[in-house]
């Protein structure tokens, strides 16, 4: 729901779960994401748009 633009308090109203709990879950999930160095190419090819 958060990825679709809902705020934590909105999610709380819909689910009945405290916004603090939801925030803690989001922080835990963020900590588990592996940080990788993604290289951004200097040039890009544009196809027919």
QUIZIHU-V169522 format. One record per residue. RES is the residue in one small letter. SS is DSSP state (~ for helix, > for strand, _ for the rest). PHI is phi in degrees with one decimal (none if undefined). Layout:
res:ss:phi
RES:SS:PHI
RES:SS:PHI
This chain:
res:ss:phi
x:_:none
x:_:-64.0
x:_:-65.5
x:_:-92.7
x:_:101.0
x:_:-77.8
x:_:-78.4
x:~:-65.5
x:~:-70.7
x:~:-64.8
x:~:-62.6
x:~:-59.6
x:~:-64.4
x:~:-73.5
x:~:-95.3
x:_:81.6
x:_:-98.3
x:_:-54.6
x:~:-63.4
x:~:-66.6
x:~:-64.8
x:~:-62.6
x:~:-61.5
x:~:-63.4
x:~:-63.0
x:~:-64.6
x:~:-64.7
x:~:-64.6
x:~:-64.5
x:~:-62.6
x:~:-67.0
x:~:-88.5
x:_:-74.1
x:_:-75.1
x:_:-83.6
x:_:-121.0
x:_:-87.5
x:_:-92.4
x:_:-88.7
x:_:-96.6
x:_:-65.1
x:_:-76.6
x:_:-124.6
x:_:-136.8
x:_:-101.5
x:_:-103.0
x:_:-94.1
x:_:-57.1
x:_:-104.8
